[in-house]
Amino acid sequence: MDQKPPFFGGGRRGYHHGRLKDALIEAARSLMAERGAAGFTLAEAAKLVGVTAAAPYRHFSDRQALMSELARRGFETFDQRLAAAWDCGRPDPLQALRRTGSAYLAFARDEPGLYSAMFSNVGVLAAPASGAAATKALEGLRQAAAAVLRSHGAPESGARKLALEIWSLSHGVAMLTISGHLDPAHDGCDPAAILDAATLSLVDSAVRRA
């Protein structure tokens, strides 16, 4: 069972003084991990933290504002995880890209609350900070795709298209996995292997059409 963040657990003393904003974000993250994107209200987040229903409005104008901040933090963590897996394309770009795919699935599995906030409502990207964080994550994937194409002697002009194809594929496999439709324990399907094989096919197709 998931442990609740350290902000919780003591009524109105359930969060550290001066850190109400962070406590509310962690509450939303926990509730979304359990119930999905539509699974919480500001009042429920306040109740979980142990403050009045009016308290969240000190930091967030509405539920969407809290969702946007959660998405921003999610995309920043997501970008960091993928960048670490990419590791500057070592030992070679294709191997690093395949490693990045595994990191993508691991993030979706380990952070369902953040992942839900990031991809369940495009409206969260209307906020400048969360939109910029999402763009930065996509740019990291575009750079990886460019490096892979370059290593195959293909022009980098197709990098954005390849990056979007890989992102779409990764998101689809991730959603099927966290929803239980791809479950190695029951049907023998390995989501990581499926993603890896499909990614290689996308790369091969991109190189051929270059």
Residue pairs with C-beta under 8 A, 6 or more apart in sequence:
2 30
2 33
4 30
5 23
5 26
5 27
5 29
5 30
7 14
7 15
7 16
7 19
7 22
7 23
7 26
7 27
7 49
8 14
8 15
8 23
8 26
8 27
8 30
8 48
8 49
8 50
10 50
11 50
12 50
12 51
13 50
14 23
14 49
14 50
15 22
15 23
15 49
15 50
15 51
16 23
20 49
20 51
20 55
20 58
20 59
21 59
21 60
23 49
24 42
24 45
24 46
24 49
24 56
24 59
24 60
24 66
25 66
25 69
25 70
25 73
27 40
27 44
27 45
27 46
27 48
27 49
28 40
28 45
28 66
28 67
28 70
28 113
28 117
29 70
29 113
29 114
29 117
30 48
30 113
31 39
31 40
31 44
31 45
31 48
31 113
32 39
32 40
32 70
32 112
32 113
32 116
32 117
33 111
33 112
33 113
33 116
36 116
36 120
37 67
37 116
37 117
37 120
37 121
40 63
41 63
42 53
42 56
42 57
42 60
42 62
42 63
42 66
43 53
45 56
45 66
46 52
46 53
46 54
46 55
46 56
47 53
49 55
56 66
60 66
60 69
64 123
64 124
65 127
67 117
67 121
67 123
67 124
68 124
68 125
68 126
68 127
68 129
68 130
69 127
69 129
69 130
70 113
70 114
70 117
70 124
71 114
71 117
71 118
71 124
71 125
71 130
71 133
71 134
72 127
72 129
72 130
72 133
73 114
74 111
74 114
74 115
74 117
74 118
75 118
75 130
75 133
75 134
75 136
75 137
76 133
77 107
77 111
77 114
78 107
78 114
78 118
78 137
79 133
79 136
79 137
79 140
81 103
81 106
81 107
82 100
82 103
82 104
82 107
82 137
82 140
82 141
83 140
84 103
85 96
85 99
85 100
85 102
85 103
86 96
86 97
86 99
86 100
86 140
86 144
87 96
87 99
88 96
89 96
89 144
89 147
90 96
92 151
93 144
93 147
93 148
93 150
93 151
94 148
94 151
94 203
96 144
96 147
97 144
97 145
97 148
97 166
97 199
97 203
98 196
98 199
98 200
100 141
100 144
101 166
101 170
101 192
101 195
101 196
101 199
102 192
102 195
102 196
104 170
104 174
104 195
105 170
105 173
105 174
105 177
105 191
105 192
105 195
107 114
107 115
108 115
108 174
108 175
108 177
108 178
109 174
109 177
109 178
112 178
115 174
115 178
117 124
118 124
118 134
119 171
124 130
125 131
125 134
138 163
138 164
138 167
141 163
141 166
141 167
142 159
142 160
142 163
143 159
144 163
145 158
145 159
145 160
145 162
145 163
145 166
145 206
146 156
146 159
148 162
148 203
149 155
149 156
149 158
149 159
149 162
149 206
149 207
149 210
150 156
152 203
152 207
153 207
154 206
154 207
154 210
155 210
158 206
158 209
158 210
161 206
162 202
162 203
162 206
165 202
165 206
166 199
166 202
169 195
169 198
169 199
169 202
170 195
170 199
173 182
173 191
173 194
173 195
173 198
174 191
176 182
176 191
177 183
177 191
182 189
182 191
182 194
183 189
184 190
184 191
